Amino acid sequence: DVGIKHDNAARVAVKWDENGEKLILVSHRIWKPTPGRPLDLENTVEEDLRELNEQNDVVEIFADPYQMHRSITTLQAAGVPIKEYAQTQANCTLMGQTLFDLLTGLNLEVYPADELRQQALSTVAVENPRGWRIAKEKASKKIDAIVALAMACVAAMAHRGEIGSRSARGFNRAMHVSREKIVPLQGAPVYIGQTLVEVPTTIIAQSDHGSIRVLAA
């Protein structure tokens, strides 16, 4: 959830526990731009999301396209699994209801964080016929991190139950898929190494003048 000048920008990451029953807050970042020092998206949010994707098995990232369209397209081109999630009334209601259900069901585990707690205390729920929508207690309050948390929870709920089926744990498209077409050497044998211990891994390679040329991992 990004603000360029007047609002905060925030990124929140969550994951399912081993049983796929509870969501766990993994990490968060909050940026605080001002009208005099607007947010440099490329060197803050974009860089953070690239690092997050490189260091983790990121399934999906939701981002509000308002003020983030260029960043979304840039990150998509770099192999980051990010998609637009506009804050329409329907989506905001889904965010609020999802977060409300997780909290009341005691299915969200968070770590102590003063900034998150303050933003949570500044958040109110507005009821409508479809459910609960997140809103600010006062216009001057900041709740961007809570909005980002709700967006992350919605994304995670869409992938609930996939833990057992995601055999390629640790797979990172940006790191493990070449941006350029790799052409195998003609006439050279291809070697395949594979392990199914802990993290399933496959390596496809060729011998090239005494070196090993990795074609795919």
MARROVEX-15873 format. One record per residue (C-alpha): residue number from 1; residue in three letters; x, y, z. Coordinates in nm, 2 decimals, padded with zeros to 4 digits, m for minus. Layout:
// residues N
SITE  pos  code    east   north      up
SITE  NUM   ala       X       Y       Z
...
//
This chain:
// residues 217
SITE  pos  code    east   north      up
SITE    1   asp   00.00   00.00   00.00
SITE    2   val   00.18   00.31  m00.13
SITE    3   gly   00.17   00.68  m00.04
SITE    4   ile   00.41   00.90  m00.23
SITE    5   lys   00.38   01.23  m00.03
SITE    6   his   00.11   01.25   00.23
SITE    7   asp   00.05   00.89   00.34
SITE    8   asn   00.29   00.62   00.45
SITE    9   ala   00.39   00.33   00.23
SITE   10   ala   00.39  m00.02   00.38
SITE   11   arg   00.48  m00.37   00.28
SITE   12   val   00.37  m00.67   00.49
SITE   13   ala   00.46  m01.04   00.43
SITE   14   val   00.27  m01.34   00.58
SITE   15   lys   00.30  m01.71   00.54
SITE   16   trp   00.10  m02.02   00.64
SITE   17   asp   00.22  m02.24   00.93
SITE   18   glu   00.32  m02.59   00.85
SITE   19   asn  m00.03  m02.72   00.89
SITE   20   gly  m00.18  m02.45   00.67
SITE   21   glu  m00.42  m02.34   00.95
SITE   22   lys  m00.27  m02.02   01.08
SITE   23   leu  m00.12  m01.72   00.91
SITE   24   ile   00.20  m01.59   01.05
SITE   25   leu   00.33  m01.23   01.01
SITE   26   val   00.68  m01.27   00.86
SITE   27   ser   00.80  m00.91   00.82
SITE   28   his   00.70  m00.56   00.75
SITE   29   arg   00.84  m00.23   00.63
SITE   30   ile   00.70   00.12   00.66
SITE   31   trp   00.82   00.43   00.47
SITE   32   lys   00.73   00.78   00.58
SITE   33   pro   00.75   01.03   00.29
SITE   34   thr   00.67   01.40   00.32
SITE   35   pro   00.56   01.66   00.06
SITE   36   gly   00.91   01.79   00.07
SITE   37   arg   01.07   01.45   00.04
SITE   38   pro   00.84   01.23  m00.18
SITE   39   leu   00.90   00.85  m00.19
SITE   40   asp   01.15   00.72  m00.44
SITE   41   leu   00.97   00.40  m00.54
SITE   42   glu   01.25   00.25  m00.73
SITE   43   asn   01.50   00.27  m00.44
SITE   44   thr   01.25   00.18  m00.16
SITE   45   val   00.95  m00.03  m00.23
SITE   46   glu   01.08  m00.19  m00.56
SITE   47   glu   01.42  m00.27  m00.41
SITE   48   asp   01.25  m00.42  m00.10
SITE   49   leu   01.02  m00.64  m00.31
SITE   50   arg   01.31  m00.76  m00.52
SITE   51   glu   01.51  m00.86  m00.22
SITE   52   leu   01.20  m01.02  m00.06
SITE   53   asn   01.15  m01.23  m00.38
SITE   54   glu   01.52  m01.33  m00.40
SITE   55   gln   01.55  m01.44  m00.04
SITE   56   asn   01.21  m01.62  m00.01
SITE   57   asp   00.97  m01.85  m00.19
SITE   58   val   00.73  m01.57  m00.27
SITE   59   val   00.39  m01.70  m00.40
SITE   60   glu   00.22  m01.38  m00.48
SITE   61   ile   00.23  m01.00  m00.41
SITE   62   phe  m00.07  m00.78  m00.42
SITE   63   ala  m00.02  m00.41  m00.48
SITE   64   asp  m00.26  m00.12  m00.53
SITE   65   pro  m00.20   00.01  m00.88
SITE   66   tyr  m00.27   00.36  m00.78
SITE   67   gln   00.07   00.53  m00.80
SITE   68   met   00.23   00.18  m00.84
SITE   69   his   00.15   00.09  m01.21
SITE   70   arg   00.50   00.16  m01.34
SITE   71   ser   00.65  m00.03  m01.05
SITE   72   ile   00.42  m00.33  m01.10
SITE   73   thr   00.50  m00.36  m01.47
SITE   74   thr   00.87  m00.32  m01.40
SITE   75   leu   00.87  m00.59  m01.13
SITE   76   gln   00.66  m00.82  m01.34
SITE   77   ala   00.92  m00.79  m01.62
SITE   78   ala   01.19  m00.88  m01.36
SITE   79   gly   01.01  m01.20  m01.27
SITE   80   val   00.86  m01.08  m00.94
SITE   81   pro   00.51  m01.25  m00.89
SITE   82   ile   00.32  m00.92  m00.84
SITE   83   lys  m00.03  m00.83  m00.95
SITE   84   glu  m00.27  m00.54  m00.93
SITE   85   tyr  m00.52  m00.54  m00.65
SITE   86   ala  m00.72  m00.22  m00.67
SITE   87   gln  m00.88  m00.09  m00.36
SITE   88   thr  m01.23  m00.09  m00.49
SITE   89   gln  m01.52  m00.11  m00.25
SITE   90   ala  m01.56  m00.48  m00.30
SITE   91   asn  m01.19  m00.55  m00.25
SITE   92   cys  m01.17  m00.33   00.06
SITE   93   thr  m01.47  m00.51   00.21
SITE   94   leu  m01.30  m00.84   00.14
SITE   95   met  m00.98  m00.71   00.30
SITE   96   gly  m01.16  m00.60   00.61
SITE   97   gln  m01.38  m00.91   00.64
SITE   98   thr  m01.08  m01.14   00.59
SITE   99   leu  m00.87  m00.97   00.86
SITE  100   phe  m01.17  m00.96   01.09
SITE  101   asp  m01.23  m01.33   01.05
SITE  102   leu  m00.87  m01.42   01.10
SITE  103   leu  m00.84  m01.21   01.42
SITE  104   thr  m01.17  m01.33   01.57
SITE  105   gly  m01.08  m01.69   01.49
SITE  106   leu  m00.73  m01.65   01.65
SITE  107   asn  m00.58  m01.76   01.32
SITE  108   leu  m00.33  m01.47   01.28
SITE  109   glu   00.00  m01.47   01.47
SITE  110   val   00.19  m01.15   01.49
SITE  111   tyr   00.51  m01.03   01.66
SITE  112   pro   00.54  m00.72   01.88
SITE  113   ala   00.58  m00.40   01.68
SITE  114   asp   00.50  m00.06   01.82
SITE  115   glu   00.43   00.10   01.47
SITE  116   leu   00.19  m00.18   01.37
SITE  117   arg   00.02  m00.16   01.71
SITE  118   gln  m00.03   00.21   01.68
SITE  119   gln  m00.17   00.18   01.33
SITE  120   ala  m00.40  m00.10   01.44
SITE  121   leu  m00.53   00.12   01.72
SITE  122   ser  m00.60   00.39   01.46
SITE  123   thr  m00.81   00.15   01.25
SITE  124   val  m01.18   00.12   01.26
SITE  125   ala  m01.43  m00.11   01.09
SITE  126   val  m01.71   00.03   00.89
SITE  127   glu  m02.00  m00.22   00.83
SITE  128   asn  m02.18  m00.24   00.50
SITE  129   pro  m02.41  m00.51   00.35
SITE  130   arg  m02.12  m00.72   00.23
SITE  131   gly  m01.92  m00.71   00.55
SITE  132   trp  m01.65  m00.50   00.73
SITE  133   arg  m01.44  m00.23   00.55
SITE  134   ile  m01.12  m00.09   00.70
SITE  135   ala  m01.11   00.28   00.76
SITE  136   lys  m00.91   00.54   00.96
SITE  137   glu  m01.04   00.65   01.30
SITE  138   lys  m00.93   01.01   01.20
SITE  139   ala  m00.81   01.15   00.87
SITE  140   ser  m00.47   01.24   01.02
SITE  141   lys  m00.40   00.88   01.14
SITE  142   lys  m00.19   00.63   00.94
SITE  143   ile  m00.32   00.28   00.88
SITE  144   asp  m00.12   00.18   00.57
SITE  145   ala   00.05  m00.11   00.73
SITE  146   ile  m00.28  m00.25   00.84
SITE  147   val  m00.42  m00.21   00.49
SITE  148   ala  m00.11  m00.39   00.36
SITE  149   leu  m00.16  m00.67   00.62
SITE  150   ala  m00.52  m00.71   00.51
SITE  151   met  m00.41  m00.73   00.14
SITE  152   ala  m00.15  m00.99   00.22
SITE  153   cys  m00.41  m01.20   00.41
SITE  154   val  m00.64  m01.19   00.11
SITE  155   ala  m00.36  m01.31  m00.11
SITE  156   ala  m00.27  m01.58   00.13
SITE  157   met  m00.63  m01.70   00.16
SITE  158   ala  m00.64  m01.75  m00.22
SITE  159   his  m00.36  m02.00  m00.19
SITE  160   arg  m00.47  m02.18   00.13
SITE  161   gly  m00.42  m02.55   00.11
SITE  162   glu  m00.13  m02.53  m00.15
SITE  163   ile   00.15  m02.61   00.10
SITE  164   gly   00.14  m02.98   00.03
SITE  165   ser   00.12  m02.94  m00.34
SITE  166   arg   00.40  m02.69  m00.38
SITE  167   ser   00.67  m02.94  m00.44
SITE  168   ala   00.91  m02.68  m00.57
SITE  169   arg   00.97  m02.51  m00.24
SITE  170   gly   01.25  m02.26  m00.28
SITE  171   phe   01.18  m02.20  m00.64
SITE  172   asn   01.24  m01.84  m00.75
SITE  173   arg   01.16  m01.75  m01.11
SITE  174   ala   01.39  m01.45  m01.11
SITE  175   met   01.68  m01.67  m01.00
SITE  176   his   01.61  m02.00  m01.15
SITE  177   val   01.47  m01.92  m01.49
SITE  178   ser   01.71  m01.76  m01.74
SITE  179   arg   01.60  m01.43  m01.90
SITE  180   glu   01.77  m01.54  m02.22
SITE  181   lys   01.72  m01.86  m02.43
SITE  182   ile   01.98  m02.12  m02.34
SITE  183   val   02.08  m02.35  m02.63
SITE  184   pro   02.23  m02.69  m02.53
SITE  185   leu   02.57  m02.79  m02.69
SITE  186   gln   02.52  m03.01  m02.99
SITE  187   gly   02.65  m03.36  m02.95
SITE  188   ala   02.74  m03.32  m02.58
SITE  189   pro   02.56  m03.55  m02.33
SITE  190   val   02.31  m03.39  m02.09
SITE  191   tyr   02.34  m03.48  m01.72
SITE  192   ile   02.05  m03.47  m01.48
SITE  193   gly   02.09  m03.46  m01.10
SITE  194   gln   01.80  m03.48  m00.87
SITE  195   thr   01.72  m03.51  m00.50
SITE  196   leu   01.39  m03.54  m00.32
SITE  197   val   01.53  m03.49   00.03
SITE  198   glu   01.38  m03.19   00.22
SITE  199   val   01.37  m02.94  m00.08
SITE  200   pro   01.32  m03.12  m00.41
SITE  201   thr   01.59  m03.01  m00.65
SITE  202   thr   01.68  m03.09  m01.01
SITE  203   ile   01.99  m02.98  m01.20
SITE  204   ile   02.03  m03.02  m01.58
SITE  205   ala   02.38  m02.96  m01.71
SITE  206   gln   02.64  m03.03  m01.98
SITE  207   ser   03.01  m03.07  m01.97
SITE  208   asp   03.18  m02.79  m02.16
SITE  209   his   03.56  m02.80  m02.20
SITE  210   gly   03.62  m02.93  m01.84
SITE  211   ser   03.35  m02.71  m01.68
SITE  212   ile   02.99  m02.78  m01.59
SITE  213   arg   02.74  m02.57  m01.78
SITE  214   val   02.41  m02.55  m01.60
SITE  215   leu   02.12  m02.54  m01.83
SITE  216   ala   01.84  m02.54  m01.57
SITE  217   ala   01.80  m02.57  m01.20
//
